[in-house]
Amino acid sequence: MGILESFKLDGKVALVTGVGRGLGQAMAVGLAEAGADIAGFYVTSFEETQAKVQALGRRFLPVPCNLCDATVTELYEKVGQVVQALGRLDILVNNAGIIRRAPALEFSEAYWDDVIQINLKAVFFLSQAAARVMAQQRSGKIINIASMLSFQGGILVPSYTAAKSGVAGLTHALANEWASKGINVNAIAPGYMATDNTAPLRADEQRNQSILARIPAGRWGVPDDLKGVVVFLASAASDYMHGSVVPIDGGWLSR
C-alpha cells in the first residue's frame, strides 16, 4: 500500500458525536472526504452536516442522542442502530462536549455533574460499546477529543479540566487494554478554537488579546484545522499509534 493509499477510508463507517456544528461537523466532513460513511449523534440539528457529507457521495445516518441524559443501555442501543443501518463500525470520534464557567469557590454540583457526564462518562461507555463491536472484527479506531486543559489547569473551569484530564488518562488506559484487540485509541487535544464554547472568551477583548499573544501561530484555530489529524488517526497510516494525545494548538504548549 502506498502512503497516500493508507490515508483512504473507503468502505469505513465513522460515528461522530456532536456532529451538527463546529469541530464535530468539520471532522465528519473530513472523514467523508477521505471516503468514510458517517453516523452522527446530534441533539438539535444535523441537516447541514448531512448535506455536506451526502454532497461527497457518502452515506449519512442521523442518530438523535442527548449525551446529557443518555443511559449506558441507550448508548449500546444507539451503537447497535448504527451497525444495523450501515453494516459495520470502524471509527468512533468522541467529540461532543460542554463547558461551564464559574469560580471554584462557587462552582455548583450541577455544573460539575453536567460536564463530567457528557465529557467523560459518556466517552467511556460509548467507547466500550463501540469497542465490543470493533473487537469482534479485530479492527477499529477510537479518537477522543481532549483539550489543552488535559495538560493545564485553566481558569474558572474545574469540571471541564477534570473531565479533559480524565479523557487523556482514559485514552492511555484503553489503549493499553485494546491495542492487542486491533483497536487504536488516541486523542486530539485542540487548542483555542473558534467555536461556540469559546465565544465568551473571544467576546472579551482583553482575554481575546491575551490568548492570541500566547499563540505562536497568531490566530485562533478553526474547525477545519482538525481534518488532517482526524483522518490520520482514523486511517491505516496511524496503525502503530496507541495512547497518544496529539495537540493541535497553533504552538500554545510550546510557549
ABEGO torsion letter per residue (X at the ends): XBAAAAABABGBBBBBBGAABEAAAAAAAAAAAAGBBBBBBBAABAAAAAAAAAAAGBBBBBBBBBAAABBAAAAAAAAAAAAAAAGBBABBBBABBBBBBBBAAABBAAAAAAAAAAAAAAAAAAAAAAAAAAAAAGBEBBBBBBBAAAABAEBGBAAAAAAAAAAAAAAAAAAAAAAAAGBBBBBBBBBBBBBAAAAAAAABAAAAAAAAAABAAGBBBBAAAAAAAAAAAABAAAAABBGBBBBBAGGAAAX
